[in-house]
Amino acid sequence: MSSLMQIGELARRAGVSHRTIHYYERLGLLQPAEREGAGYRYYDETALKRLQKIGNLKSLGLSLEEISGVLDLYFEDATGIKGKERVLAILKEQLARTDRQIAELGRFRADIEANIARMTRLIAEAKTT
């Protein structure tokens, strides 16, 4: 069992908490390599690499749901191309969504400016009468 590590060592090496590891297990993003009869979990280097990849994908702005749809691709394809292509598609979707939100906010801002101008005009008119 020398190549396996307990959750504490995995957490330390990956820079995450025990709770995060348990949470990722519940989501199906991570699995222990082995379980001992007393309930101890043991993890291998693949688990560490998966945690590192999850962190990298989170830093790109992917949600855990999106990560769950792409994570295995990185480990099924040694080149990582399938995973990268899927991440690229997700990022393009995010960009398109962001552009739509920016446009909506621009219209909202213009409406607010128009309302401010209208209220300013109404107040000025009320003061002169």
Residue, then its C-alpha position, 0 to 999 in steps of 0.5 A: m500500500s506504499s503507493l496509496m495515500q490516505i485522505g489527509e495526504l491527498a488533501r495536503r498534496a492537492g491543496v484542498s480540504h477533506r470535505t472537498i474530497h468527500y464532496y467530489e466523491r459524492l458528485g462522482l468526480l473522484q473515487p478512492a482506489e481502495r477501501e479498507g474494512a474499517g472504512y478508510r479510503y486510500y487514493d492513488e496518483t490518479a486521484l491527485k491528478r484528477l483533483q489537480k485537473i478539477g482545480n485547473l478547470k475551476s480556474l477556467g470558470l467551469s462549474l462542477e457540473e461542467i467539469s463532471g462532463v469533461l473530466d473523464l475525457y482527460f483521463e480516457d484520451a492520453t493526448g487530452i485533446k477530447g477534453k480540451e475540445r469540450v472545454l473550448a466549446i464550454l468556454k465559447e458558450q460562456l462567452a456567448r452568454t456573457d455577451r448577451q448579458i452585457a447587451e442586456l445590461g447595456r439596455f438596462r443602463a440606458d433605461i435607467e439613464a432615461n429614467i434619471a433624465r425624466m425624473t430630473r426634468l419632472i423635478a425641475e418642472a415642479k420647482t418652476t411652477 
